[in-house]
Amino acid sequence: ATLYEGSNLSGRSYSLDQAMPNLSTSGFNDRASSLRVESGYWIFCSDANFQGNCHTYGPGDYPNLPSGQSHAISSGRRVSGNYPYRNNPNWGY
């Protein structure tokens, strides 16, 4: 998954290939306003450690994040490689 600072997948970007319980260490905390998910299903949350306002995103482009997520994402992780979820999500990080 790739987070983008600007709307419509523009501006500075930050790619995740593993769980990030706290984006403040990446310099990308509360900066994303758009998102691209290449594969799998990802959850992004407004607070560190996967807390707060959380949304799950599947493959595709999200040129404008919903209210509560735009410029508010502080953590994210992949929860599944396919949909519908056939097994319990892997919550480990």
C-alpha positions, 0 to 999 in steps of 0.5 A, a space after each residue: 500500500 502507498 500513502 500520498 500526501 496530496 489528493 489524487 495520488 499526488 505529492 510525496 509518497 510513503 510505501 508500506 510493505 509491513 505493519 507500521 504501528 506508529 507512522 511518526 517514526 516514518 515522518 508520514 504521520 497525519 500526512 496522507 490524503 490519498 491511497 493506493 492498494 496494489 494487493 491485499 486488504 489493509 487497515 489504516 487507523 487515525 491513532 498509533 497501534 491500530 487504534 482510533 478511527 479505522 478503515 479497511 481498504 481493498 485493491 484500488 486507488 483512493 484519490 480522496 480519503 474519507 472524513 476521519 482519515 484524510 491527514 489523520 492516518 497514524 498506523 496501518 497494516 495488511 490484514 489479509 491477502 484475499 477477500 472475503 476473509 476465509 481465515 482469521 486475520 493475522 494481527 501480529 506485527 
